[in-house]
Amino acid sequence: MPSTALACAGDRPAGTADPRLVDGVLAAAMGAVVAVVVAADLEGTGRAGPLAYLFAAGFGALLLARRKAPRLVLALTVLGIFGYYVFQLPPIGIALPAVAALFSAAEQDRTRAAVLAGVVLVSVAAFFRVDEGLPVAYLLSYDLLTDVALVAAAIALGVGVRSRRDLRAHEEHLRALTAAAERREAERRLQAERVGIARDLHDTVGHSLAVIAVHSNVAAEAIGRDDGAAAGAVEQIRAAASATLQELRGTVKLLRSPTAAPADRSAGGLAGLPDLVRRAQEAGVQVSTELDVEPGRLDAAVEAAAYRVVQESLTNVLRHAGAEHATVALRLRDGTLHVTVADDGRGAALFPTAVVGPGAGPGSGASTGQGTARGASAGPGARADRSPDAAPDRITDPDAALTAGGRGLAGMAERVGLLGGTLTAGPGEDGGFVVRAALPARLHP
């Protein structure tokens, strides 16, 4: 038994009393009130005997079942009142013994039954009062008014208690739904952060490995012939590896810090472009730059995206292009940052048509969309002598073209698209390969 009581107590909301205790108190109070009225015997009938008190106890005892069978309790109470007066016991009023039963029925969403019982009680009482010769004026002004007021108050109180309970349950449900939605949003943000970190790691490590690979080839060829060049190449390898390890440590520190902002993940900004250019030049590619962006005009996320586009583009130049010269240009025009990275390598042979971001239609004439770029026939950097019908060497699947050389181009297109920008990657008009990105300077919430 104690374990059952503890289980019931554990199921109740915090701050609420045990329903059985409430019902017991209500039953005892109802029996006591009726017993007091019986004992008072206001009309001096002298019939306040054991039977009257037994009825009083019965009116109270019925309330112990008010939650499980509210309509049955109400019906038995109404019949009990009629039976009480059949035995001509001391008057106790017509509505007073039924107040708790009416309240219980309304509280348990049995309002129609409560109203019907109230109407029956008041009507029967009025009929017999008139039949006894009670003046109608007195009946309407006092006796009937009192009974109607008691019935209406009991039903209204029950409805009010039920409404508050339902409102409380609805609020609890809303809080649970809100908490679940917040958990899902937190999980979504966490997943987005993981994807972003993976993309940043790819960009950082890929660029550093490309630099290391170039310098390792230089060192291998210079050993035994030009020890100074070999030592310089090894030093470049050491510096690139050290910088990469430092950024990896920063990423791990960020993962361990639950309060770090998402924008803090991308340490690279426009201030880091000279270092990218220097590494590419040390790897043997001459890089010219044009930076026409005033400080403070770009959001941090846009700066980080532009940095990653330049980093990935220069990485591809070092890995695949076999270029001798590259150009990096960043221009801010009418609220849009235009990023261009071009080289004079063999990118045109690897990608004979423009590569567009995911979501564009097949072919070089794809229209521009979010996260996409213009096709070869319409976009800047596309080869003007290639018609839409010349398809022998065309890459007809943009996603396949983006991933043909790994995830680099696809990652750039995805990153730019998430910020509402566009990206074009394809052969240049004079050969080589050109990557163009257009990003909004400010991100709107």
N, C-alpha and C positions, 0 to 999 in steps of 0.2 A: 504493500500500500504506500509506504513512504516514497518508494522509487517512482510510482505512478504520479504521485503528487508533485514530485520534483520535475518529472517529464512535462506535466501540464504547465507548471510554472515556467519551464524553459521555453514553451511555445508562445507565451504571452509577450506582447510588446513591452518594452521597458516602461516602468511608471504606471502600469495598470494593475488593478486588484484582481484577485482570483474570482472568476464569475460565480463559483459556487458560494463563496463567502458573501458576495453581493446579493445573490438570490436568497440566501438564508437571512440576512439582515432585513431585506425588503419584506420577506414573508413574516418575520417576527414583528416588524413595525406595523404591517397591515393588520395582523391579528390583534395587536395591542390597541391600535386606534379604534377598531370596531368594538373591542371589548370595553374600552372606556366609554364609548357612546352608549353601549348596552347598559353598563352600570349606571350611567347618568339618568336613564329612563326619563327623558325630558317631559314626556306626557303623563308620567306617574301611573303607568299601567300596572306596575307591581308584578310583571311577568319576566323579570330579568333572572331567569333560572339557568340551570346547567345546559339546557338545550340551546339557549341563546348564545352562551359562551362557546358551545361546541360549534355552532355556525361560524362564530368569529374566528375560531382556530382553523376551521375548514377553509374560510376565505384566504387566510394566510398560507396554509399548507399548499393550496393549489399553485401558488406562485413558484414553488420549487421546480415545477415543470414548465415554466413560462418560456424558456428558450427552445426546448425540444418540441413543444406542442402549444404554441401561443393561441391558436384558434380554439383548440379544445379547452384550454384553461379559461378563455373568455366565455365560451358557451356555458361551461359548468358554473362559472361565477354568476352569469345572468340567471340561469335556472335556480341557483342557490338563493339569490335575492328574492326571486318569486316564491320559492319554497319557504323562506324565512317569514315572509308576510302572510303566507297561507296559515302558518301556526300562530298568527296574531301575537308575535313577540314584540318587544319594545322597538319603536321606530328607530332606524339607523340611517335614514335617507335612502334614496334610490341609486344615487350615483357614487356615494362615498365608498361602498364596499367594492365597486367595480373600477375605481380609479387606477389601481396598480395593474389590473388585467388589461384595461384599455391602453395604458402606457406601454405595457409589454408587447401587445399585438402591434401597435404602431412602430415600436422600436425594431421589431422583427420583420418589418416590411409587410405587415398584414393590415394596412391602413383601412382598406375597404371594410374588412370584417369589424374593425374597431368602430368605424363610423356607423355601420349598420346596427351593431350592438348598442351604441349610444342612442341612436334614434329610437330603437325598441324600448330601451329603459325609460327614456324621457316621455315617450308617447304613452306607455302603460301607466306611468306615474301620474301624468296629467289626466288621463281618463278616470282613474280611480279617485283622484282628488276632486274632480268635478262631480263624479258620482256621489261622493260623500257630502256634497253641498258646499264645498269651499268656493268662495267668491272668485269669479274669473279674474277680476282686477288684481286680487291678491296673488292668485296663481301666476299671472303674467308678470307681475312686478317683483315678486320675491321668490316663491318656491320654484317655479319653472326656470326662472332666470338663473338661480343658484345651480340647479342640476345641469343646465346647458353649459354654464361656465366651467363647472368641474369636468364634464365630459370633454369639452373643447380643449381645456388646458392640458388634460392628461394625454389626449391624442397629439396635440401640438408639441408637447415636451418629448413624446416618443419619436415623432418625426424629426425633431431637431437633433436628438441624440444620434439617431440613425444617420442623418445627413452629415454630422460631424465625423462619425466613424467612417463613413464612405469617403469623405473628403480626405481624411487622414490616410486611408488605404490608397487612395488615388495618388496622393503626394508621395507616399512610400514607393509606389510603382514608378512614378515619374523619376524619383531619385535613383531608383535601380536602373532605369533605362538610361538616364544621364550618365551614371557611373560606367555602364557598359559601353556607351558611346565614347566616353573619354578614354576608356581602356583601349578600344579599337583605334581611336585616333592616335593614342600614344604608340601603339604597335605599328601603325602605318608610318608615323614619323620616324620610329626607330628603324623600320625597314628602309625608308628613304635615306636615312643617314648611312646605313650600311652600304647601300648601293652607291651613294655619293663617295664614301670613303674608298670603296673598291675602285671606283673610277679614278679618284685622285691617286691612289697607289699605282694604278696602271700607268697613268700619265707620268708620275714622278720616276718610278722604277724603269719604265720603258725608255724615257729620255736619258736617264743616267746610263743604262746599259748600252744604249746606242753610242753615247760618247765614249764609254769604256771600250766598246768593241773597236771603234775607230782608232783610239789611241793604242790599244793592244796590238793592232795590225802594224801601226807605225813602229812600236817598240820592237816587235818581232823582226821587222825588216831592217831596223837600225842597229840591232845588237851585232857587235863585231865590226861594224863599218862606221857608225857614228854614235859613240857611247853617249855623247851629250844629248842628241836627239832622243835616244832610247830612255835616258834618265828623265828628260822633260816629259815624255809620253807617260812614263810610269808615275810621275808626279801628278799629271792630269788625272790618271786613273785613280790615284789615292784621293785627290780632292773630290772627284765626282762620287766615289764610294762614301767618303766622309759626309758630304752634303746629303746624300740619299739616306744614310743611316740616321742623320740628325732629323730629317723630316719624318722618317719612320718612327723615331722615338717620340716626336711631337704627336704623331697620330695615335700611338699607343697611349700616351698621356691623356689625349682627348677622350679616348674610349673609356679610360678609367675615371674620368671626371663627369659626373651626371649633370653638372650645372653649366657645362660649356655650351655656348650658342652654336647653331649650325654654321653660321658664317665664319666662326673661328677655325673651322676645319681647313679652309683653303687659305694657306699662308701666302700663296702667290698672288701678286697684284701687279699693277703697271710698274711699281718700283722694282720688281724683280726681273723685268725684261732685259736690262743691260747684262745681267748675269747669264741669261739664256743666250743672248747674242754672243757674249764672250766665249761661252763653252763651244758654240757652233764654230766660231772662228778658230778656236784652238784646235778643233777637230779637222780643220782644213777647208772650211766653207766660208767665203767672204760674204758677210751679211751687212747690208745697208738698211738703216732704219729711218722711219719718219713717224714722229709722235706729235700729233696735233690735238691734244686733249688737255684741257685746263684741270689742275688739281681740284678735287672735291666735286667734280661734275658727274661722277659715276657712283652708283651704288656698289657696295663691297662685293655682292654676288656677281654683278656684271664685270667688275674688274677681275675677279677670280676666273670667271668663264673666259674672258679675253686672254688672260695669261695662259690658261690651259690650251686654248685653241692655238696660240703661238707655239707653246711648248710641244704639242703633239705634231704640229706642222713641221717644225724644225727637226723633230725626231724622225719623221718620215723622210725628210730631206737627207739626213745622215744615213738612214738605213737603206733606202730604196732608190733615191733619185740619181745618185752619182753626179750631183751638181757641183759646180765650182762657185756659183754665186746665188744668193737668195736675197729677197727684199721683204722687209716687214714694215707694214704701214698701218697706223691706227689713226683714224680721223673721226672727230665728233661733229656731226652735221644735223641740225634740226632735231635734236633730241635722240639721235640714233648713232651708236658707235659702229663704224665700219672698220673691220679688221681684214687685212689682206696679207697673205704670205705667198710669195711666188718664187720659183726657182727656174734654173735653166737646165735641169737634168732631163732624165728620160721618162718622166711621169706620163707624158703624152703617149708613149708606147705601151705603158702598163694599163692606162685608163684612156682609151681613145675617145670616149664620150664623157660628158659631165656626170659626176656623181652627185645625187641629191639626197636630202634627208628623208627619213622614213615618212611615209604618208603621201608622197607624190606619186602620180601615176607613172606607168612605164614609159620609157622613151625620153629623149632629150627635150621634148617640148612640154614637160610636166609643168603644171601651174604651181605658183607659190602658195605655201600654206604654213601654218605654225609648225616649226621644227623641220621645215623643208626648205628647198631653194629652187631657183629657177632652173629650167632645163638647159641643155647645151645650146639650143637654137635661140633662146631668148635671154639667158643669163649672161652676166659679165664673165669673161674668161673662157666662154665656150668657143669652139672652133667655128668660124663663120662659114667655112666652105663645106660644112657637113649638113646635108639636108635631112629632114625627118625621115625620108624614105630610104636613105642610104644605111641599111642595117646589117651588112655582113659582119662588122666587128663591133656592133653596138652592144652595150650592156643594158638589157631590157628590164632587168629586175633591180630597182634602186637599192633594196636591202642587201641583195647579193653583192652589188658593187661596193656598197659601204663596208661590207665585211670581207671583201676579197683580200685585203692586206691585213686582216686582223680586226680587232675591235676599236682601233684608233679613230678612224673616220666616223664609224657609227657612234662612238662615245661622244665625239665632238658634236655631231648632229643632234644627239639626244640632249646633251647639256644645253646647247643653244636653244633648242625647241622648248625646254622646260622654262626658259626665261622669256618666251614669246618672240624669239628671234628666228632668223633664217640662215641657212648655210648652203654654199655651193662649193664643190670640189671637183675640178676637172682640168683638162689640158688648156694651156694658155694660148693666146692668139699667135705668139711667136715661138711656140714650143714650151717645153717645161711643164710645170704643174702649178695650178693656182688654187688656193683655198680662200674663200671669201665668207665672212660672217657679218651679219647685221644684228645688233643687239640694242634693245631700248636702254637709254642711259639711266632711267629711273624705273623701278618696279612699282606698279600700282597695287595696293592691297586688294 
